[in-house]
């Protein structure tokens, strides 16, 4: 493995970054998938003669989750002071470090749950539900280096990042 690698970058989060994460996290779970399938089946049933109530119920089910996640991301972004200032990330051979102001937290690579990507972000799950979000627009020319650091230090089965 290529060692003695280090990379540092800053990330200024937006409510859109949080929304992208929430969408991916929710629709990647069983409940998000079941809800989408149920809503879609109700819409299809409505067109097959089940009636207008089935159509309305299906549309409500399909629209509820993205709308509620959008509102929740806005609310969380505005309520959390941590989103007001940029986060500073440092990736080393030992792990991932995030700091903001005087506070610093570290996580060893072997303790990181998984790393995935969306079209807008690279997401490193530090636990099953907590994550560090790296918006691609914030990474700029460091994006490939970040992907290389993650891929070099984490087992391939834990990394699902598309460029």
C-alpha positions in Angstrom: 0.0 0.0 0.0 1.1 3.5 -0.7 1.9 5.0 2.7 2.7 8.4 4.2 -0.3 9.9 2.4 -2.0 13.0 3.9 -4.7 15.3 2.6 -6.4 18.3 4.1 -9.5 20.2 2.9 -12.3 22.4 4.2 -16.0 21.8 3.7 -18.8 24.4 4.0 -22.1 22.5 4.3 -25.3 23.7 2.8 -28.9 22.5 3.4 -28.7 21.0 -0.1 -25.7 18.8 0.9 -27.7 17.6 4.0 -30.7 16.9 1.8 -28.7 14.9 -0.7 -27.3 12.8 2.2 -30.7 12.3 3.8 -32.3 11.2 0.5 -29.5 8.6 -0.1 -29.5 7.4 3.4 -33.3 7.0 3.6 -33.9 5.5 0.1 -31.0 3.2 0.7 -32.9 1.7 3.7 -35.5 -1.0 3.6 -38.3 1.3 4.8 -37.5 3.9 2.1 -37.6 1.3 -0.6 -40.8 -0.3 0.8 -42.5 3.1 0.9 -41.5 3.9 -2.7 -42.7 0.5 -4.0 -46.0 0.8 -2.1 -46.7 4.3 -3.4 -45.8 3.2 -7.0 -48.0 0.1 -6.8 -50.9 2.3 -5.6 -50.5 4.7 -8.5 -50.4 1.7 -11.0 -53.4 0.2 -9.3 -55.3 3.5 -9.7 -54.6 3.4 -13.5 -55.8 -0.2 -13.6 -59.2 0.8 -12.2 -58.7 0.9 -8.4 -60.0 4.5 -8.4 -59.0 8.1 -7.6 -58.5 7.4 -3.9 -55.8 4.9 -4.7 -54.1 7.4 -7.0 -54.2 10.2 -4.3 -52.9 7.8 -1.6 -50.1 6.6 -3.9 -49.0 10.2 -4.8 -49.1 11.2 -1.1 -46.9 8.2 -0.2 -44.4 9.0 -3.0 -44.2 12.7 -2.3 -44.2 12.6 1.5 -40.7 11.3 2.0 -38.8 13.7 -0.3 -40.8 16.7 0.9 -40.4 15.9 4.6 -36.7 15.2 4.1 -36.3 18.5 2.3 -38.0 20.4 5.2 -36.0 18.4 7.8 -32.7 19.2 6.1 -33.5 22.9 6.1 -34.6 22.8 9.7 -31.5 20.9 10.8 -29.2 23.1 8.8 -30.7 26.3 10.4 -30.8 24.8 13.9 -27.3 23.4 14.1 -24.5 25.9 14.7 -21.9 23.4 13.4 -23.1 24.0 9.9 -22.4 27.8 10.1 -18.7 27.4 10.0 -16.5 25.3 7.6 -15.4 21.9 8.8 -11.7 21.1 8.4 -10.9 17.5 7.4 -7.5 15.8 7.5 -6.9 12.3 6.1 -3.8 10.5 7.1 -2.6 6.9 7.1 -4.1 6.5 10.6 -7.6 7.8 9.8 -10.0 10.7 9.3 -9.8 13.8 11.5 -12.4 16.5 11.5 -12.1 19.8 13.3 -14.0 23.0 13.8 -12.8 25.8 16.0 -11.1 24.3 19.0 -12.9 20.9 18.7 -11.3 17.9 16.9 -12.5 14.3 16.5 -10.6 11.4 15.0 -11.6 8.0 13.6 -9.3 5.2 12.6 -9.8 3.8 9.1 -10.6 0.3 10.5 -13.4 1.8 12.6 -15.1 3.5 9.7 -18.4 1.8 8.7 -18.4 2.5 4.9 -17.8 5.0 2.2 -20.3 5.7 -0.6 -21.0 8.4 -3.2 -23.9 10.2 -4.7 -23.8 12.4 -7.7 -23.2 15.4 -5.4 -21.1 14.0 -2.5 -18.8 11.5 -1.1 -20.1 10.2 2.2 -18.0 8.5 4.8 -20.1 6.7 7.5 -18.3 6.9 10.8 -21.2 4.8 12.3 -24.2 3.2 10.7 -26.1 6.5 10.9 -23.5 9.2 11.3 -21.4 10.4 8.5 -18.9 13.0 7.2 -20.2 14.5 4.0 -17.7 15.8 1.4 -19.7 17.8 -1.3 -17.9 17.3 -4.6 -18.1 21.0 -5.4 -16.1 21.7 -2.2 -13.5 19.1 -3.0 -12.7 20.5 -6.4 -9.4 19.1 -7.7 -8.9 17.2 -4.4 -11.8 14.8 -5.2 -9.6 12.1 -6.8 -7.1 12.3 -4.0 -9.9 11.9 -1.4 -11.2 8.9 -3.3 -7.7 7.4 -3.4 -7.2 7.9 0.3 -10.5 6.2 1.1 -9.9 3.3 -1.3 -6.3 2.8 -0.1 -7.1 2.7 3.6 -10.5 0.9 3.6 -11.4 -2.6 2.5 -13.0 -2.7 -1.0 -16.2 -4.3 0.4 -16.7 -1.1 2.5 -16.2 1.3 -0.4 -18.9 2.0 -3.0 -17.7 5.2 -4.7 -18.4 6.1 -8.3 -16.5 8.9 -9.9 
